[in-house]
Amino acid sequence: MNGVKLSRTQATKAKLAGMLKGSHDIRLPVARGGFIGLSIELKYGKNKATEEQLKVAEWLEDEGYQVAFCWGWDAARVVIEKYLEQDDKRK
């Protein structure tokens, strides 16, 4: 439901169900390169990250995630491929 405009009632229900405002579009829970996962926020055109998205990014980085903001799917694909090419440092 990221990016979807919700009514106040819908937003309250979503929050109670565990939705996090500013949550990123793609979360890959696969450890690589010393990270526990990859989180990507997709952007388009001149869109910029919101304050909530930046806070989520900081929180995820503190927890051990690699975080990327990508303008378009092609950029996200490159980030995902490079991330997955790294060794799993846990082994």
N, C-alpha and C positions, 0 to 999 in steps of 0.2 A: 504493500500500500504506500510505498515511498513516493512522494511527489503528488499524491492524490489529495485534493482539497476535501476536508471532512467538516461536517457540521459539528457544533460544540458537543452534542450528544454522542455522535460517532467517535469523535476524538477522545472523549472520556472513556467510552467502551474500549477503544483501541489501547489506550494507556493502561487501563485495568487488565487488559489481556497481555500486557508485557511489551507493547510497541515502544520503541525508544525514538523520540524526536531527534532527527539528524542522523539516524542510522544509515549506513552506506548501502549502495545498491547490490554489491556483490561481496560475499564473504566466502573465502575458500579456506576451510579448516584443515589444511594440510601443512605439516611442518616441513620447511625447507630453509637452508642457509642460516640456521640459527633462529629463525622466526617460528612462531607456533601457527601462523596462518597469514593469509593475505586478505586485505579489505580494500575494495575499490569503490570510489564514488564517481559515477559517470556524470559528465557535464556535456552541454551542447552549446555551440555558438559562443556567445559572450557571457554565458552564465558563470557565476562565481560561487565558491563554497559559502554556505551559510555559517553563521556563528556556531549553531548547533553541530553542523557537520565537522567543523574544525575542532570542537570540543570532543566529539566522538573519536576523531582521528588521534588526538593527543592521548585520550584514555586507552585506545587500542594499542598505540605505540608503547605506552607505559606497561601494558600487559604482555607485550612481546610480538605483536603483529607488525608486518610490513604494511604500510598504508600508501595508497596512490590515488591521486585525483586525475582522471583521464577524460580528455575531450574527444568523445566518440569511441565507438566499439573497436575500431582498428588499433587505437592507442592502448585500450584495455587488453586486447588480444596479445600485443607485444609484451606488456607487463606480465600477464599471466604465463606466457610461454617462458620468459626469462626467469620468472619465479620458480616454475616447475623444473627447469633445467638445473637448479642448484641441488647440491647434495642435502640429504636429510642429516643434519649434524647431531641428531639424537642417537644415531647408531654407533 
